[in-house]
């Protein structure tokens, strides 16, 4: 009875996890979610866990494949119609092929290696999910009148920038690593310019001194001198910063605001550069969606690699617990093994 309850529970959780995952993915793609990466990672991770358990411990393929088919229907409900619906068929196909491969691994081995089985299952599942998400995202772009940045695209670009800054931190000289660290910590444009390109303040102008001195009606000569010097230096610094931001905006071709994080300036510049290139080549509508979808796939797969490690350990812990509670059992049987009779 325990085994049947466990089996039906896993089948039901597969369907629930799949439908919730498709719903969260649709919200992320169409910009209805404020956490375009967090929620999909959580829901698809849960689905990956129950899928792995079903692929390893459930045998009746009629039930299993029917469960996967119903899971794929959730894609048709939440993702807009069109060619994108072909991804639902691909999703079910990937799940079925992965399950069959896991079963072959079990039948082939003399000893069941759960680490190997879990690793294979998660690897194929995560790759399939990343591919399906990229396909859905591609068709969500191409169905619009013109390619436009959605929330998930912005998050994808932010992730790519973060990885790029991390890589730059390893190869740049030590005096530049601090600059990279500051950018990753969301340093503002004004703070970045003052820290890395401090303005050279010339001696206060006489006209400015006289103007401030007339306004200083009280205080000792020393206090007046300090006030004039500080106010003048601050005014000159603000003018230099304003000119530096104006020059930077002209060079990059994007708005530059002092309170804006420096990372946002880099994001805006890279996005503008990519789009300008394809607009100039006259192939924006064809190539931009492909490149954005491919970038999404790579970003998701990189995140999936990190998730694989954690999920693998978590699934192995669940399997260990299920065996201790005798919900699933491993039995031994004797089989004839075919061997080659070597002459040498």
N, C-alpha and C positions, 0 to 999 in steps of 0.2 A: 504493500500500500504506500509506503514511503516513496518508493521509486516512481510510482504512478503520479503521486501528488507533485513530486519534484519535476517530472517530465512535463506535465500539463502546465505547471507554474512557469517553467522556462519558455514554453511555447507562447503562453499568454504575455509574458514580459517582453518577448521579442516583438510582438505586434505593438504593444503599448509604447515601448522604447522607440520603435521605428516611426510611428505616427507622430510622437512628440518631437523626435529629431527632425522630421521633414517640416513640421510646423515652425520650429525654431530656425531652421535653415532658411525657410521662406521669409521669415521676419528679418533675418540678417541680410539677405540678398536685396529685398525691396526696401531696406532702410527703416524698418519699423522697430528695430531693436537697438537699444543704447549700448549693448555689450555684444558686438558682432562676432567676437571670437570666444568669449567665456562660455556663454550658454550653449552654442553648438558643440564645443569641446566636451562639456559636461554630459550633454544628452547622448552624443554619439559614443562617448566613452562607456556610458552605462549600457548602451546597445551592444557595443563590442564585447562587454563582459558576458552578457546573456547569450549572445550569438556564439561565442567560443564554447560556453557550456553546452549549448544545443548541438554544436558540431561534434563535440567529443563524446557526450554521454547519451544522446538520443539516436536510436537506430531506425525507426520506421520512417522511411523517406517520404511516404505519402503525407504523413503529418508534418514532417519537417519542411518539405518543399511547398506544401500548401501554406504553412506559416510564413515562409519567405515571400510567397506571392501576395498574401494579404498585407504583409509589411510594405511591399512595394506599392500597393494601391494608395497608401498615404501620400506618396509623392504626387500622384495624379490629383489628389484633393487640394493640396496646399500650393503646388507650383503651377504657374499659369500654363495654359494649354499651348500646343504647338509642337515643334520638333523636339522641344525639351522633354516631352513625355517619353521619348525613346530612352532617356536616361533611366526611367523606372524599370524598363525591361533589362537594361544593362545591370542595374543594381541587383535585381533578382538573379540574373545569370551569374554574376560574380559570387553571390552568396551560395548558390547551388554548387558551383565549381569548387569553391573553397571548402565547403562541407564534404564533397566527394574526395578531395585531396586529403583532408584530415582522416577520413575513414580509411583510405588506402595506406596512409602512414601507420595507422593502428594495426591494420591487417598484416602489414609487411613485417613489423617489428616483433622480435621474440620477447622483448621487454618494453613496456609502455613508458616512453620518455615524455612526461607531461610538459616539461620545459620546452622541448622541441615542438610539441603539438601546439601549445599556447602561443609560442613565438610565431609559428607559421600562420596560425589563424589570425592573430592580431595584425601581422604584417600585411596580409592580403586584404583584410577587412578595412584597415585604415587607408591603404592605397586606393581601394575601390571607392570609399566614401569621398576622398579628396578629388578623385576623378569625376564622380557624379556631381559634386558641389561645383567644380569648375565648369562642367557642361551646363548646369542649371544657370550659373552666373553668366556664361557666354550668351545664352539665349535670352536672358533677362535684359542684357544690353542691346542686343540686335533687334529686339522687338520695340525698342524706344525709337522716336524720330531721329535722335542723334545720340552717340555715346556720351553718357554723363556719369560723373563720379557718384557712386552710392557710398553708403556708410562702410560697407564691407571692403570696398576698394580703398578707401582712406585708411582703414585699419590695416589692410594688407601692405600698403605703401609704408605706413608707420613701422610695421614689423620688419620690412626689408631694410628701412633706414637704420633701425636699431641694430640689426645684424651687421650692416655695413659699418656702422660706427664702432661696433665691437671688434670687427676685423681690423679696422684702421688703428684701433688702440694697440694692437699687437705689433704692427709693422712700423708705425711712425716713431720718430725719435722721442726721447723722454720728455723734452720740453714741449712737445705737441700733445702728448697723452693727456695732460691736464686739461687742455682745450677740448679734446674729445669727451672727456668725463663731464666737463661743465655743460656741453651741449646735450649729452644724454640726461643730465639732471635738470633739464628745462631752464637753463639760464636765459634771461631776457636779452633782447638785442642791445639795449643800453648797457647792461651789465657786461655783456660779452665785449662790446667795443671799448668800454672803459678799462676792462681787465687786460685785454690783449693788445689794444692799440690806444694807450692812454694819450689824451690830447696834450700838446705842449702849450702851456698857458704863458703868453708873453706878459711883460710888465704892464700893469693897468694903464689904460689910456688916460691922459690928463682930463679930457672932457668928461669921461665917466667918473673920474675922481671928484671933479668939481660938482657934478650933478648930485652925487651921493653925499658929498660934504655939506651941501646946502640943506639937504633933507635931515642931516644929523644935527639936531638942535641941542641935544644933551649928551652928557658922557665925557669922560676924559679924552685927551688927544690920543692916548694909546688905544682906547676902546673904539674911537672913531676910525682910526687907521686900520684896526683889525676888521671892523665892519665893512669898510670900503674895500679892503683887499679880498675878503671872503665873498662879498656880493659880486665884485667884478670878476673874480675867478670863476664863480658859479655861472655868471651870465655868459662869459666867453666859452666855458665848457659846454653849456647848452647849445650855443651857436655852432660850435665845432661838431657836436654830436648830431645836430639837425642836418648839417651839411654832409656828414659821413653817412647818415641814413638815406639822405636823398641820393647821394652818389651810388650807394649800394643798391637802392631800388632801381636806378637807371641801368646799372650793370646787369642785374639779375632779371629785370623786367617783371617784378612782382612787388606788391605793396610791402613796405617795411615799417613796422610800428615799434616804438621803443619798448613798450610793455609786452610785446609779442615774444613767445619763446623762440629761440634761434632754430630749434628743430622744425618749427612750423614754416619758417622761411625756407629752409632746405626742402621740405616737402612740397611747398608751393612751386619752388623753382624746378624741381625734378618733374613734377606733374606737368608744368607749363612747357618744359623742354620737350618731353615726350609727345605731347599733343601738337606742339608747333612743328615738330619734324614730320608727323604724319599729315598734318594739314598742308604743309608745303609740298609733300610728295603726292598729294591728291588721293591718298589711300587710307585716310583716317578711318572711314566707316568699315573698311575691310580688315585692316590689321590691328587697330587699337583693341577691339573686343577680344581678338585672339591672344594678344600679348597680355592684356589684363587678366584673362582667364588662366593663361599659362602661369602668370605671376601668382595668382591666387592658389593654383595647384601646388606650386613649389613652396609657397609660404605655409599652406596647410600641411604639406607633407613634412616639412621641417618641424613644425609643431607636433605633428603626429609621431615623429621619431622619438621625441622626448616623452610623449604620452605613452608610447609603446612600453617603455621601460617600467614605468610606474604600474600600468595596467597588467603587465606580465606578472609582476610580483604579487599584485592584488589577486589575480585569477588563481595563481598557484596557491595562495593562502586559502582562498575559497575552496579549492579542490581538496586541500589538506583537511579543512574543517568538515567537508562533506564525507570524506572517508572516515574520519574519526567518529562522526555521528552515524556512520553506516547508512547514509542516504544513498550513496553509490558504493559499489563494491567491485573489487578486481578479483577475477577467478583465474585459475591456471588450468590448462588442458594440454595434453600431449598431441603433437602433430608430426607427420612425416615430413622430412625436409629433403628436397632434391638437391644433390651435390654433383659436381663434375668430378669424374674419376681421372685424375691427372696421371700421366705416364712418367713425367719427370718432376 
